[in-house]
Amino acid sequence: MTSPLPFELKPDERTTVPLYVQLAQKIGQAIRGGHYQPDEALPSERMLSDALGLSRVTARKAIDQLVAQGLVVRKRGSGNYIAPKLEQPLTRLTSFSEELQQRGFHPSSRWLKRALTAVTPEEQLSLGLSTGARVARLERLRLADEVVMAYEVSVLPEQVLPDPGSVETSLYAHLEHSGKAPVRALQHLRALNADAMLAQRMNVPTGQAVLHISRVGYLETGQAVELTQSYCRSEYYGFVAEMVRSPAPQGTP
């Protein structure tokens, strides 16, 4: 039978690696190689088993592996789909919602907290606030097509966002409406291992590497109006930058 899949599986009998792991590796390579696009349906267990001459148990366990790795998402009553992947340019200030909508995904938030609270010393320094000031604190999970992509905490001065509960999906859209959206931002990126609390919120194993992004947004006047700490699942989220090499000065060997 001719396989309708973009890969073939020839079991390696010289290795102790289980067959379902070999299959998961093959499918993972096809996903990373662009043979399947984000939100595209993955071949069913039956199609995989028929095309490759494997048992459905082997196909099911391979898909379980891909789900655990974050490459595939199960949608109840619908099937298995390639997980979304967000690559955000480093040179453009856009919101999470804007980036996802431009790529055809449906962004949403699962709110954990929207409240006015006392400012912490770190937030006071980043936002240039006085001691005892209050801030709007927005704590949420960021989702793309119902897949948790990131855990995010945004802090804004009370005068910028006096009613945190009024923010629905896009913080930047809300700030645009009030004329207080940042026009530039400074971001710092680093990798860290998720502690137990962060792992639980992001639905990842404790100790898994995540991408931490700390961003401070500014108005044209130079006033800091936003401090956001984002913890992104690295299998879903990445950054891309275009770099240009300047011509060497004349006379340079």
C-alpha positions in Angstrom: 0.0 0.0 0.0 1.3 3.5 -0.9 1.6 5.6 2.2 -0.3 9.0 2.0 2.0 10.3 4.7 5.0 12.6 4.1 7.3 10.1 5.7 8.0 6.3 5.9 8.6 4.3 9.0 11.1 1.5 8.8 11.4 0.0 12.3 15.0 -0.1 13.5 15.4 -3.6 15.0 18.9 -2.8 16.2 17.6 -0.3 18.9 15.7 -0.8 22.1 13.6 2.4 21.4 9.9 1.4 21.4 8.2 1.4 18.0 5.7 4.1 19.2 8.6 6.4 20.1 10.1 5.9 16.6 6.8 6.8 15.1 6.5 9.9 17.3 10.0 11.0 16.2 9.1 10.6 12.6 5.9 12.6 12.9 7.7 15.2 15.0 10.3 15.6 12.2 7.6 16.0 9.6 5.9 18.8 11.8 9.2 20.6 12.3 10.0 20.2 8.6 6.8 22.1 7.6 4.9 19.1 6.2 2.1 19.9 8.6 0.9 23.5 9.3 -0.3 24.9 12.6 -4.0 24.0 13.3 -3.9 21.3 10.5 -5.5 18.0 11.4 -3.1 15.2 12.1 -3.8 11.8 10.4 -6.0 9.7 12.6 -4.9 6.7 14.5 -6.6 4.5 12.0 -5.0 6.2 9.0 -1.5 6.0 10.6 -2.0 2.3 11.5 -3.4 1.4 8.0 -0.7 3.4 6.1 2.2 2.1 8.1 1.1 -1.4 8.9 1.1 -0.7 12.7 -1.4 -1.4 15.4 -3.7 1.3 16.5 -2.3 1.1 20.0 1.2 2.0 18.6 -0.3 4.9 16.7 -2.2 6.1 19.8 0.8 6.0 22.1 2.8 7.9 19.4 0.2 10.6 19.4 0.2 10.7 23.2 4.0 11.4 23.0 3.4 14.3 20.6 0.7 15.8 22.8 3.1 15.6 25.8 5.8 17.3 23.8 3.4 20.1 22.9 3.5 19.5 19.1 -0.1 18.2 18.9 -3.3 19.3 20.5 -6.3 17.1 21.2 -9.7 18.8 20.5 -12.5 16.8 22.1 -14.9 15.4 19.6 -12.9 16.7 16.6 -9.5 15.1 16.5 -5.8 15.8 16.8 -4.3 19.0 15.4 -0.8 20.6 15.0 -0.2 23.0 17.8 0.0 26.7 17.1 3.4 28.3 16.9 3.9 32.1 17.4 7.1 33.8 16.1 7.0 37.4 17.1 9.4 40.0 15.4 11.7 41.7 17.8 11.5 45.0 15.9 7.8 45.6 16.1 5.7 46.5 19.2 2.5 44.5 18.9 0.2 42.7 21.3 -0.2 39.0 21.8 -3.8 39.3 20.4 -2.7 41.2 17.3 0.1 38.7 16.4 -2.3 35.7 16.7 -5.0 37.4 14.7 -2.6 38.2 11.9 -1.7 34.5 11.7 -5.3 33.3 11.7 -5.5 32.1 15.3 -8.3 33.0 17.8 -6.7 34.7 20.8 -8.3 34.6 24.2 -7.5 35.0 27.9 -8.3 33.0 31.0 -8.3 35.6 33.7 -6.8 34.7 37.1 -6.8 38.2 38.6 -7.9 41.7 37.8 -7.5 44.1 40.7 -6.0 47.2 42.2 -3.2 46.4 44.6 -0.2 48.0 46.3 2.9 48.4 44.2 6.0 46.2 44.9 9.5 47.7 45.2 10.5 46.2 41.8 7.3 47.6 40.1 7.8 50.9 41.8 11.3 51.2 40.3 10.3 50.0 36.8 7.3 52.3 36.5 8.7 55.3 38.4 6.0 55.3 41.0 6.0 56.7 44.5 6.0 54.6 47.7 2.4 53.4 48.5 1.1 53.9 45.0 -1.5 51.5 43.7 -1.4 49.6 40.4 -3.8 47.6 38.2 -2.7 44.0 38.3 -3.8 41.7 35.4 -2.9 38.1 35.8 -4.0 35.7 33.1 -3.3 32.7 30.8 -2.9 33.6 27.1 -4.5 31.1 24.7 -4.5 30.5 21.0 -7.3 28.4 19.7 -7.9 27.2 23.4 -4.2 26.2 23.7 -2.4 27.7 26.7 0.6 29.6 25.2 1.8 31.7 28.1 1.2 32.9 31.7 1.3 36.7 32.0 1.2 39.4 34.7 0.8 43.0 33.6 1.1 45.9 36.0 0.0 49.5 35.2 -0.3 52.7 37.2 -3.8 53.2 38.7 -4.2 56.5 36.7 -3.5 54.6 33.5 -5.9 51.8 34.2 -8.3 52.7 37.1 -10.7 49.8 36.4 -8.8 46.6 35.7 -12.0 44.6 35.3 -12.8 46.7 32.1 -10.1 44.9 30.2 -11.5 42.0 28.2 -9.1 40.3 25.7 -6.5 42.8 24.4 -4.9 45.1 26.9 -3.3 47.2 24.1 -6.7 47.6 22.4 -8.1 48.9 25.6 -5.2 51.3 26.1 -5.5 52.5 22.5 -9.2 53.4 23.1 -8.2 55.5 26.2 -5.2 57.1 24.4 -2.7 55.5 26.7 -1.1 52.8 24.6 2.7 52.4 24.7 4.5 53.6 21.6 7.8 51.9 22.4 9.0 49.2 24.8 12.2 47.6 26.2 12.1 43.8 26.5 14.5 41.5 28.2 14.4 37.8 27.4 15.9 34.8 29.2 15.2 31.1 29.8 14.3 29.7 33.1 13.0 26.5 34.6 9.4 26.5 35.8 8.9 26.1 39.5 5.9 24.1 40.9 3.5 27.1 40.9 4.4 28.2 37.4 4.3 24.7 36.0 0.8 24.1 37.4 -0.5 27.2 35.8 1.1 26.6 32.4 0.3 22.8 32.5 3.9 21.8 32.0 6.2 19.5 34.1 8.0 21.2 37.0 11.5 22.2 35.9 10.6 22.5 32.2 12.4 25.4 30.4 10.1 28.4 29.6 10.8 31.7 27.9 10.6 34.7 30.3 10.0 38.1 28.8 10.1 41.3 30.9 8.7 44.3 29.1 8.3 48.0 30.1 6.2 50.1 27.8 6.4 53.8 27.4 4.3 56.7 26.1 5.8 59.3 23.7 6.4 61.5 26.8 8.8 58.8 28.2 6.3 57.9 31.0 6.4 54.2 31.8 2.8 52.8 31.6 3.2 49.1 31.6 5.3 46.4 33.2 4.5 42.9 31.9 6.1 39.6 32.9 5.4 36.8 30.4 6.2 33.2 30.8 5.9 31.5 27.4 5.9 27.8 26.5 9.0 27.6 24.4 7.6 24.8 22.1 4.8 27.3 21.0 6.6 30.6 21.2 9.7 32.1 19.6 11.2 35.4 18.4 12.7 36.2 15.1 15.0 39.1 14.2 16.4 40.3 10.9 19.9 41.6 11.0 21.8 43.6 8.4 25.5 43.8 8.2 26.8 47.3 7.5 29.4 47.7 4.7 32.9 47.8 6.0 34.6 51.2 5.9 36.8 51.8 2.9 40.3 50.9 3.4 39.5 48.2 5.9 41.4 45.0 5.1 
